[in-house]
């Protein structure tokens, strides 16, 4: 007998939610209210709303918060992403793994619980995290008594016993190179911006393994622009550098490391963060988290495996929530093909995950 509501999971998978999450949000709001939650909505954009739900409020007590995102990536051709199907232990469909399955697991675990629980369902995670940043600004008090955030994002082969307690951040820097135009016949009178850019990239790639504080930090060029006008030396060029940053590297010290390279190449180089509507997500890492020993015991009891702790090379809303200083762990289901055709989630892993969530809540 399944523990999670497979029909509800099928229902929300069948609804497209890559650009507008309204219909999925309305269904889940109804389910939350039926489970005894008080639900508030925060509008992020016209028709797009975060759901912030509270159950069994206890003054002076701390809550556990379950996080999920309502959106998916856009569908790819080659399959029917909105027709959920079950083959053996796998349910196929867009968002089954990332992350509608995880939402159903913690919703089911919360139904008959007397624990003080909060659930945060955000829009726009797969884009630029407009949802979570909006609520961090407008709904700050909602998070004030949360002691642990549990994200049911996919575990990406870490298993049900794998707990992610840290993630890399991500930022894009624009580097502008100013040269000096000259006729090709007199190229030595000019300063070639493309040559400056090439020298800078070569220098970056030769030292990038040892100029940052975190061994997890990776930098690479993602875009290169430069063109001479007519028969001239190129006077300006630009590149974009993508950085996945470990938790020991702030945006400021990453920029400082890149500027040090610039100083060794030319004075005519400018580095700035590429403009973006929402803040870039910085890396985080929690040495320990509430109920760590208890969660380890629940994992051992349920899966017969020891809990393993990880720092993951990926970014998401978990990073933004970690900026609150509240420990965030990612503890999600097994599955595969996230962001690809034939995405699937393991139904037995959702049942086990739900069982473990219930055990944790039963002791609160």
N, C-alpha and C positions, 0 to 999 in steps of 0.2 A: 504494500500500500504506500503510494508516494506521500511524503511529508509536505513538500511544497505544493502549491496550487498550480499544476501544470497548465490548466485551462486559462488561468489568468496570465501566465507567462506567454502562452500562445497568443492571447488577445492583444497584449501590448507589443509583441514582436510584429504582429500583423499591421500595426499602425506606423506609418512613416513619421519619423521624428528627427530627421537630419537638419531641417531648416526651421521647423516650428514644432514645439513640444506640447502645444496646448491640449490636444486630444488625449495623449498619454498622461499628461499631468492631471486632467480632469478625472480620468479613471482611477489613478492612484490616490488622488485626494479623497475620493469616495471610499476607497478601501481603507485608507488611514482613519477616516472618521468612523467607519464601521468597527475598526479595531480599538476605538476609544481615544484616538488622538485629537487634540485641539490643533487645527491647522490654520496657519496664516499664509498669505500669498504676498510675494514681493514682485512687482512688475519690473522686468529687466528691459524689455522692449515691448512695443505694442503686441499684445497677444502672447507674449512669452513670459512665464512667471516661474519663479522659484517657489518650492513648497517647504515650509518650516513647521514641523510638527512636534508637539509635546504631549507626553502621556505620564500620568502619575506624578505630577509635580510635587516635590517635597521640599518645603522651605528649609534652607540651610544645608541641603544635600547636594551632592555632585551627580551629574548625569553622564551616561554613556551616549554618544551621538553616532548614529550610523549615517554614512554618506553614500549617495549615488547620484549619477547624472542621467538626465532624461533624454538626452540627444544621442544620436549615433553619427558615424561618418556617412557620407552620401553613398548610395548603392552603386556597385559595379555591375556591368553587364556580364552575362554568362550564367546567371541563376535567378531564381525567383526569391528575392530576399524577404518578401513580406508574406510568404506562405510557409509558416513554421511546420516542420515535419520531424517526426521521431523515427530514428533508425537505431535499434538497440538501446544503448544508454545515451545516445546523442540527440539533442534537439537542435535542429538547424534553423537559422534565420538571422537576419541582420539585427545585431544588438543582443543576441542570445547570451553571448559571452561578455561583451563589452557594452553595457553592463546591466541589462535588464534582468538577467538571471540572478545576479547578486542582490538586486533590489527586492526581488520576490523572496529570496532566502531570509533577509533580515525583517521584511514585513511579516512573514509567517512566524518568525521567532518572537516577534513583539506582541502578537495578537492576544495571548492570554497571560502576559507577563504583568506582575505587579511592580516591577522595577521602574525607577525614574528614567525614562528613555526620551531621547530626541532623535528625529530623523530629518535630514537635510537633503532635499532633492533639487539639484541645480540644472539650469539650462546652459547650453553653449560650451560645455567642457571640451568638445572635439574641435572647437575653433580657437577662441582666445580667452576663454574663461570669463566671459562677461557676467555670467550668473553668479559665480562665487564671489567675484570682486564686488559686485553690486551689494550682495548681502553682508559682506565684511564691512562695507561702508554704512549701509542703512540699518542693518539688523545686528549690530555689534553686541547688544545686550543678550541676544538669543544664545550666544556662545559663551557668555560670562561664567556660567556654572558647569561647563563641560569639562570633565577631567580626562576623557579619552575619546578620540575620534577613530572609528573603525570604518575603513573604506572597503567596500566589497568589489573593488576593481578586479579584473582577471589576475590570477597569480602567475601567469606566463611561465608555466612549467616548474614553478617552485613547490607545487603541491599544496595540499590543504594544511600541511604542517609547516609551511614556509611563511614567515611573517616578514614583510618589508617594513623596516623602521627608518629608512632614509632613501632619498632620491636625489639624483642630480638635478640641477637647475638648467635653464636654457636662456641664452640671450644672443642677439645679432648686433654686431657692431659694423658701422660703415666707416671705411677708411678712404679718405680723399687725398689724392696726390696732385700737387700743382707743379707743372713743369714750365717750360718756356718754349713758345713756338719759334720755329726757324724753317727756312726753305730747306728741302732735302739736300740741295747742293751745298748748303752751309750747315749741315746738321750738327757740327761741332759747336756752333754758336748757340744751339738750343739746349734745353734740358728735357729729355724724353720722359714724360709721365708714365708711359708704359714700362720703360726700363726701371723707373723708381718702384713701381708696383711689383714688377717681377723680382727685383732685389729684395723687396720687403717680404714677399711671400716665401722666397727661398730661405730668408733668415728665420721667418716664423716656423717653417717646417723643420728647420735644422735644430731649433731649440725648444719646440713646444712641449717636449716631454719633461722638461726640467725648469720651466719658468713659472709654473703655477704652484699653489700650496697643496692642492689635492692631486693625488695620482689619478683620480677618476676624471679630472678635467681634460677635455679634448677640444681642440680648436682646428677648424678647417675652413678653407675658402669655399663659399657656396655660390658666388656670383662675381663676375669680372667685367667691367665696362671701360672701354678706352678706344678712342678713334681719332686719327689725324684728319685734319680738314685740308683736302687737296694734297698737294705735294709738300707737306709740312711735317715737322716734328710734332708729335702729340703733346698738347699743352695741359691736358687734364685727364685723369683716370680715377676710377673708384672700384673698390671691391667690397663685398660683404663677407664678414667672418662669423661663422656660427660657432658658438661655444656651448658645450655641455659642461656644466660646472659642478664639481664636488662641493660638499657642504663647507669646506674650509676656504673656499674662494668666494668672496663677495664680488659684486659687479664692479665696485671701485678698484679692488686690487687686480682684477682681470684687465680692466682698462689701463691701469698703471703698467702692467707687464707688457701689453701691446704698445704702449707709448714708449717704453724703453727700447723696443725694437726700432720704432720710428726714429728715435734720437740717433741711432747708430746708422741710419740710412740717409735721412735728409731732414732738414728743418721744415720743409714744405709738405708736411703730412699732418692731416687732421683726423682724429678718431672720435666718434660719438656713437652712442647707442642709436640704432635705427628706430625711428619714431613708431610707436604702436599705441593703440587705443587703451589697452590695459597694461598693468605692470608686467615686466618679465618675471618669470618664476625662478626664484633662487633655490639652490639646493638646501636640503635639511637632513638632519640625522639626530635620532634620539637614542642615547646610550641605554636608557631604560624607559619603561612605560608602566602605567598603573595596571595591576592585575597580571603582570608578566608571568609570575610563577604559576598563578592560577590558570591562565590560558595555556601555558605549557603542559600542565596536568590534564586539562580537558583534551588537548590535542593527543596526548599519549593515550589517554583512556579511550578516545573515540577512534583513532586511526592506528594505534599501536606503533606510532612513530614519534621520535623526539622532535620537539619544536626546533626549527632552524631560523636564524635571524639574518636578514639580508639588507644590503643597500643597492638600490636598483638604478640602472641607467635609463631613466625615462622621466617624463614630466607630466603633470596633470593638475587637477584641482587639489589633490592631496598637498602639493607644494604650497598653494595659496593658503589652505587651512593651517598648515604648519607655521605660517607667518604669525599666527596668533600666539605661538609659544606653547600651545596645547599639544601633547604627544599625539601623533597620527600614525596608525599602522594600517597597512594594506593586507587584508586577509580575505581572499576571494576564492572563487571556484576554479575547477579544472575546465579546460576547453581548448579551442584552437581556432586558427584562421581569423583572428581579430583583424578588422580593417581589410578583409579579403573575402573572396567568394567562398561560399559554403562555411561560413562562420558557425561554430557549434559550441554548446555547453554540455558538460556531463551532468545528467540529471541526478545520478547517484551522488555526485560531489555536492550538488546543491542541497540534497537531503542531509548529507553529513555536515555540511557547513551550517545549515539551519539548526541541526541538533546541537552543534557546539555553541552557536550563539545563544540558544535556549538555556544551556547549562550555565553559561556565563551570567545571563540575566537572572536565573533562578536564585542566585546567591546574593543579589543586590537588595 
